[in-house]
Amino acid sequence: MTRPVGLRERKKLATRVALADSALRLCAERGVDGVTVEQVARDAGVSLRTFFNYFSSKEEAVVAGDVATAEAFVQAFARRPSAEPVLEALRQALVEIVPARFDRVKLEQMQVLRRTPSLLPHLMSAFHAQEEALAAAVAAKVGADPAADLYPAMFAATVMATLRVVVTWWLDTGDRRPPADLIGTMVDRLDTGFAPTRRTGTALPR
């Protein structure tokens, strides 16, 4: 059974989210170099000391939303029934977690900031940790030894990279379909091994 989240935990989560939201918004508006940790803390309504209780830098705070979404997705995948096929578990975990986090404004802000050099090490570190966590969950699900079988690592890297491509495509094209539809198309494409379709000119057919 899942233990109910207490008031203290909810307050801590709310503070963390507020700091991450402030960091993302301010850095998107002014550029990462144009924002200080003090400004992020002030915008979120907390002290500088409180900021450092949650994050070591403004860059870490900026990528926190991406990290939280990936962590929630991996946990949802790990909770899927053991007998469920891997791709179906992937589909269900994504549908459970991702649509509620498809905030176009925040995703657009993050998309702009991904080109900031000072953020790249933090993004790469976050991506690597996400892929490792998913690979471990896949290995446990299929009973594979990651040291001897490439499948878990390849699956995890492909899924995470494809999900980022889907989000970018969704933003760049202004697509208004429900995120669940895009997830379905993404998993279907993975299932076919990226075999080309008869329709060309778009990565995600309507």
C-alpha positions as a Markdown table, in Angstrom:
| # | Residue | x | y | z |
|---|---|---|---|---|
| 1 | Met | 0.0 | 0.0 | 0.0 |
| 2 | Thr | 1.1 | 3.6 | -0.7 |
| 3 | Arg | 1.5 | 5.7 | 2.5 |
| 4 | Pro | -0.6 | 8.8 | 2.3 |
| 5 | Val | 1.5 | 11.9 | 1.8 |
| 6 | Gly | 1.6 | 14.0 | 5.0 |
| 7 | Leu | 1.2 | 17.7 | 5.4 |
| 8 | Arg | 5.0 | 18.3 | 5.8 |
| 9 | Glu | 5.8 | 16.3 | 2.7 |
| 10 | Arg | 3.1 | 18.3 | 0.7 |
| 11 | Lys | 4.6 | 21.6 | 1.9 |
| 12 | Lys | 8.1 | 20.5 | 0.9 |
| 13 | Leu | 6.9 | 19.4 | -2.5 |
| 14 | Ala | 5.0 | 22.7 | -3.0 |
| 15 | Thr | 8.1 | 24.7 | -2.1 |
| 16 | Arg | 10.3 | 22.7 | -4.5 |
| 17 | Val | 7.8 | 23.2 | -7.3 |
| 18 | Ala | 7.5 | 26.9 | -6.6 |
| 19 | Leu | 11.3 | 27.3 | -6.7 |
| 20 | Ala | 11.5 | 25.3 | -9.9 |
| 21 | Asp | 8.7 | 27.2 | -11.6 |
| 22 | Ser | 10.3 | 30.6 | -10.6 |
| 23 | Ala | 13.7 | 29.5 | -11.9 |
| 24 | Leu | 12.3 | 28.3 | -15.2 |
| 25 | Arg | 10.1 | 31.4 | -15.8 |
| 26 | Leu | 12.7 | 34.0 | -14.8 |
| 27 | Cys | 15.5 | 32.3 | -16.7 |
| 28 | Ala | 13.3 | 32.0 | -19.8 |
| 29 | Glu | 12.5 | 35.8 | -19.5 |
| 30 | Arg | 15.9 | 37.1 | -18.8 |
| 31 | Gly | 18.4 | 34.4 | -19.7 |
| 32 | Val | 20.1 | 32.1 | -17.2 |
| 33 | Asp | 23.0 | 34.6 | -16.8 |
| 34 | Gly | 20.6 | 37.4 | -16.1 |
| 35 | Val | 19.0 | 35.7 | -13.0 |
| 36 | Thr | 20.5 | 35.2 | -9.6 |
| 37 | Val | 19.6 | 32.6 | -7.0 |
| 38 | Glu | 18.5 | 35.4 | -4.7 |
| 39 | Gln | 16.0 | 36.5 | -7.3 |
| 40 | Val | 14.6 | 33.0 | -7.7 |
| 41 | Ala | 14.2 | 32.6 | -4.0 |
| 42 | Arg | 12.5 | 36.0 | -3.7 |
| 43 | Asp | 10.1 | 35.3 | -6.5 |
| 44 | Ala | 9.1 | 32.0 | -4.9 |
| 45 | Gly | 8.6 | 33.7 | -1.6 |
| 46 | Val | 11.3 | 31.9 | 0.4 |
| 47 | Ser | 14.7 | 32.6 | 1.9 |
| 48 | Leu | 18.0 | 32.1 | 0.2 |
| 49 | Arg | 18.7 | 29.4 | 2.8 |
| 50 | Thr | 15.5 | 27.6 | 1.9 |
| 51 | Phe | 16.5 | 27.6 | -1.8 |
| 52 | Phe | 19.7 | 25.8 | -1.0 |
| 53 | Asn | 17.8 | 23.3 | 1.1 |
| 54 | Tyr | 16.3 | 22.1 | -2.2 |
| 55 | Phe | 18.8 | 23.0 | -5.0 |
| 56 | Ser | 22.5 | 23.5 | -5.3 |
| 57 | Ser | 22.2 | 26.1 | -8.2 |
| 58 | Lys | 19.7 | 27.9 | -10.3 |
| 59 | Glu | 20.5 | 25.6 | -13.2 |
| 60 | Glu | 19.5 | 22.5 | -11.1 |
| 61 | Ala | 16.2 | 24.3 | -10.3 |
| 62 | Val | 15.5 | 25.1 | -14.0 |
| 63 | Val | 15.7 | 21.4 | -15.0 |
| 64 | Ala | 13.9 | 20.1 | -11.9 |
| 65 | Gly | 10.5 | 19.9 | -13.7 |
| 66 | Asp | 12.0 | 17.7 | -16.4 |
| 67 | Val | 13.6 | 15.5 | -13.8 |
| 68 | Ala | 10.4 | 15.2 | -11.8 |
| 69 | Thr | 8.4 | 14.1 | -14.8 |
| 70 | Ala | 11.0 | 11.5 | -15.8 |
| 71 | Glu | 11.2 | 10.2 | -12.3 |
| 72 | Ala | 7.4 | 9.9 | -12.1 |
| 73 | Phe | 7.3 | 8.1 | -15.5 |
| 74 | Val | 10.0 | 5.6 | -14.4 |
| 75 | Gln | 8.1 | 4.9 | -11.2 |
| 76 | Ala | 4.9 | 4.4 | -13.1 |
| 77 | Phe | 6.6 | 2.0 | -15.5 |
| 78 | Ala | 8.1 | 0.0 | -12.6 |
| 79 | Arg | 4.6 | -0.4 | -11.1 |
| 80 | Arg | 3.1 | -2.0 | -14.1 |
| 81 | Pro | 2.1 | -5.7 | -13.9 |
| 82 | Ser | 5.1 | -8.0 | -14.4 |
| 83 | Ala | 3.3 | -10.0 | -17.1 |
| 84 | Glu | 2.5 | -7.0 | -19.2 |
| 85 | Pro | 4.5 | -6.6 | -22.4 |
| 86 | Val | 7.2 | -4.0 | -22.2 |
| 87 | Leu | 5.7 | -1.7 | -24.9 |
| 88 | Glu | 2.2 | -1.8 | -23.3 |
| 89 | Ala | 3.7 | -1.0 | -19.9 |
| 90 | Leu | 5.5 | 1.9 | -21.6 |
| 91 | Arg | 2.3 | 3.1 | -23.2 |
| 92 | Gln | 0.3 | 2.9 | -19.9 |
| 93 | Ala | 3.0 | 4.6 | -17.9 |
| 94 | Leu | 3.3 | 7.5 | -20.3 |
| 95 | Val | -0.5 | 7.9 | -20.5 |
| 96 | Glu | -0.6 | 8.0 | -16.7 |
| 97 | Ile | 2.1 | 10.6 | -16.2 |
| 98 | Val | 2.8 | 12.7 | -19.3 |
| 99 | Pro | -0.5 | 14.3 | -20.3 |
| 100 | Ala | -1.0 | 16.1 | -17.0 |
| 101 | Arg | 2.5 | 17.6 | -17.4 |
| 102 | Phe | 2.1 | 18.8 | -21.0 |
| 103 | Asp | 2.1 | 22.4 | -20.1 |
| 104 | Arg | 2.8 | 24.2 | -23.3 |
| 105 | Val | 4.1 | 27.4 | -21.7 |
| 106 | Lys | 6.6 | 25.6 | -19.5 |
| 107 | Leu | 7.7 | 23.3 | -22.3 |
| 108 | Glu | 8.3 | 26.3 | -24.6 |
| 109 | Gln | 10.3 | 28.0 | -21.8 |
| 110 | Met | 12.4 | 24.8 | -21.4 |
| 111 | Gln | 12.8 | 24.4 | -25.1 |
| 112 | Val | 14.4 | 27.9 | -25.4 |
| 113 | Leu | 16.7 | 27.3 | -22.4 |
| 114 | Arg | 18.0 | 24.0 | -23.7 |
| 115 | Arg | 20.3 | 26.0 | -26.0 |
| 116 | Thr | 21.9 | 27.7 | -23.0 |
| 117 | Pro | 25.5 | 26.4 | -22.6 |
| 118 | Ser | 25.6 | 26.6 | -18.8 |
| 119 | Leu | 22.5 | 24.3 | -18.7 |
| 120 | Leu | 23.9 | 21.6 | -20.9 |
| 121 | Pro | 25.9 | 19.7 | -18.2 |
| 122 | His | 22.8 | 19.7 | -15.9 |
| 123 | Leu | 20.5 | 18.5 | -18.8 |
| 124 | Met | 23.0 | 15.8 | -19.8 |
| 125 | Ser | 23.4 | 14.6 | -16.2 |
| 126 | Ala | 19.6 | 14.6 | -15.8 |
| 127 | Phe | 19.1 | 12.7 | -19.1 |
| 128 | His | 21.7 | 10.1 | -18.1 |
| 129 | Ala | 20.2 | 9.5 | -14.7 |
| 130 | Gln | 16.7 | 9.1 | -16.3 |
| 131 | Glu | 17.9 | 6.6 | -18.8 |
| 132 | Glu | 19.8 | 4.6 | -16.2 |
| 133 | Ala | 16.7 | 4.5 | -14.0 |
| 134 | Leu | 14.5 | 3.4 | -16.8 |
| 135 | Ala | 17.1 | 0.8 | -18.0 |
| 136 | Ala | 17.1 | -0.7 | -14.5 |
| 137 | Ala | 13.3 | -0.9 | -14.4 |
| 138 | Val | 13.3 | -2.5 | -17.9 |
| 139 | Ala | 15.9 | -5.0 | -16.8 |
| 140 | Ala | 13.9 | -6.0 | -13.7 |
| 141 | Lys | 10.7 | -6.4 | -15.8 |
| 142 | Val | 12.2 | -8.6 | -18.5 |
| 143 | Gly | 14.7 | -10.4 | -16.2 |
| 144 | Ala | 17.7 | -9.2 | -18.2 |
| 145 | Asp | 21.2 | -8.7 | -16.9 |
| 146 | Pro | 22.2 | -5.1 | -17.9 |
| 147 | Ala | 25.9 | -6.1 | -17.8 |
| 148 | Ala | 25.4 | -8.8 | -20.4 |
| 149 | Asp | 22.3 | -7.6 | -22.4 |
| 150 | Leu | 22.1 | -4.3 | -24.3 |
| 151 | Tyr | 18.4 | -4.4 | -24.5 |
| 152 | Pro | 17.5 | -2.4 | -21.3 |
| 153 | Ala | 20.0 | 0.4 | -22.0 |
| 154 | Met | 19.0 | 0.6 | -25.7 |
| 155 | Phe | 15.3 | 0.6 | -24.9 |
| 156 | Ala | 15.7 | 3.3 | -22.2 |
| 157 | Ala | 17.9 | 5.5 | -24.4 |
| 158 | Thr | 15.5 | 5.2 | -27.4 |
| 159 | Val | 12.4 | 5.9 | -25.3 |
| 160 | Met | 13.8 | 9.0 | -23.6 |
| 161 | Ala | 15.2 | 10.4 | -26.9 |
| 162 | Thr | 12.0 | 9.7 | -28.7 |
| 163 | Leu | 9.9 | 11.4 | -26.0 |
| 164 | Arg | 12.0 | 14.5 | -26.3 |
| 165 | Val | 11.6 | 14.5 | -30.0 |
| 166 | Val | 7.8 | 14.2 | -29.7 |
| 167 | Val | 7.7 | 17.1 | -27.2 |
| 168 | Thr | 9.8 | 19.2 | -29.6 |
| 169 | Trp | 7.6 | 18.3 | -32.6 |
| 170 | Trp | 4.5 | 19.1 | -30.6 |
| 171 | Leu | 5.8 | 22.5 | -29.8 |
| 172 | Asp | 7.3 | 23.4 | -33.2 |
| 173 | Thr | 4.2 | 22.4 | -35.2 |
| 174 | Gly | 1.6 | 23.8 | -32.8 |
| 175 | Asp | -0.2 | 20.5 | -32.8 |
| 176 | Arg | -3.3 | 20.6 | -30.7 |
| 177 | Arg | -4.1 | 16.9 | -30.4 |
| 178 | Pro | -4.4 | 15.4 | -26.9 |
| 179 | Pro | -1.0 | 14.3 | -25.6 |
| 180 | Ala | -2.3 | 10.7 | -25.2 |
| 181 | Asp | -2.8 | 10.6 | -29.0 |
| 182 | Leu | 0.8 | 11.5 | -29.5 |
| 183 | Ile | 2.0 | 9.0 | -27.0 |
| 184 | Gly | 0.0 | 6.3 | -28.8 |
| 185 | Thr | 1.6 | 7.2 | -32.1 |
| 186 | Met | 5.0 | 7.2 | -30.5 |
| 187 | Val | 4.7 | 3.7 | -29.0 |
| 188 | Asp | 3.2 | 2.4 | -32.2 |
| 189 | Arg | 6.3 | 3.7 | -34.1 |
| 190 | Leu | 8.6 | 2.1 | -31.5 |
| 191 | Asp | 6.6 | -1.2 | -31.9 |
| 192 | Thr | 7.3 | -1.2 | -35.7 |
| 193 | Gly | 10.9 | -0.5 | -35.2 |
| 194 | Phe | 10.6 | 2.8 | -37.0 |
| 195 | Ala | 9.6 | 1.1 | -40.2 |
| 196 | Pro | 8.7 | 3.8 | -42.8 |
| 197 | Thr | 5.0 | 4.4 | -43.4 |
| 198 | Arg | 3.4 | 5.1 | -46.8 |
| 199 | Arg | 2.9 | 8.6 | -45.7 |
| 200 | Thr | 5.9 | 10.8 | -45.6 |
| 201 | Gly | 6.7 | 14.4 | -44.7 |
| 202 | Thr | 5.7 | 14.2 | -41.0 |
| 203 | Ala | 7.1 | 12.4 | -38.1 |
| 204 | Leu | 3.8 | 11.8 | -36.4 |
| 205 | Pro | 0.9 | 11.2 | -38.9 |
| 206 | Arg | -2.5 | 12.4 | -38.0 |
